[in-house]
Amino acid sequence: MKLAERVSQLSPSPTMAVSAEASRLRASGQEVIDFSIGEPDFNTPDNIKNEGHQAIDGNFTRYTAAAGIKDLKEAVVNKYQSQYGIEYTLPEVVISCGAKHTLFNLAFVLFDKGDEVLLPVPYWVTFPEQLKMVGATPVEVLTEEKDNFILRASAIKDKLTARTKAIIVNTPNNPTGAVIPEEEMEKIVALALDQNILIIFDECYEYFVFDGSKHTSLAQFANRAKHLSILVNTASKTYAMTGWRIGYLIAPPEICKAIGGVQSHSANPASVSQKAAVESILGDQDSVSKMIAEYDRRRQYVVDRLNGISGLSCANPGGAFYAFPNVSNYFKNGIGNSLEFSQWLLKEVGVAVVPGSAFGQEDYVRISFATSMENLVKGLDLMENVLT
Ligand code: GLU
């Protein structure tokens, strides 16, 4: 069958594909340590689950407004008000089925064929695919290991053309863990203002910052840059709510209105999940601090172990829950790239990692430490054995 042109180049998400392959191997009886998927291994905190139960018991089980319920939009507004002192209004907020859905909607309503969107490399696997699906052109902006993968305004400047419509900024970054310092965000915002380009700002890992790194939100620049600021966030990572599918957007009202319209004709978030998400934002945050402390413990362990393997180098991730070691020294004896390295590692010792090529950087692999310490110890022992 001839499928539409827009999906002809599309390949399934590599992060999800590697994880599915790991599950398949496990089901067939093989022992596999899965470092592939970026999904919290914690359960959703009880206070949030209870809200979900109550929503079901109270029959809050019908359609909601396509762009989300008022309570959840208000919770989002409150969150940014208390964190940054910025007053957003309800028409500036849309609730969607996860940040991935939010980002897809954005690409759908913002970009026409030929529009250029600057995409820092390494990038999260889904960004370029969504852009290509709507006919936009991703334009890569390189970040470097020796600079801890920090996105620099100077690198962005080099890639601007008359067709540049937006830049995607993801901090803390998936897959590198890079956290953009405030002074660099200042420069990026100044450049965007000067060039009149939109900033799509993915802050899904906003609370996952370590070692004294500080997350700088685009919201902090709202007094001068609100008209070109598009904030994307989610309940998935912070509150271990991946399966509830709740993400949200803060953007100029005309963008929100368009996305609300699109959602009214496509998918919109589940009623029960939205009620639970209200509690996630407004409720007790103790469980979040505990989870973050555990991620930090794992991060230190993983980075130390990786750097202890001769031939590997791993920049210290200031945020998110990924390590992104350089494995290019192992590109020999039939292993020519990050995909072959990952396949070899899975076959030799049953450790699943995501090849750097999926993120636009061939010399690396991504290791998610959103898995138990026990798994990390086991998997890193196996890696060390086979790599030394
Ligand atoms: N964002 C996570 C990851 O990078 C979840 C999987 C996905 O949506 O690609 O692994």
Residues whose N, C-alpha, C, O or C-beta is under 5 A from the ligand:
A	BS01	LIG	S13 T15 M16 S36 I37 G38
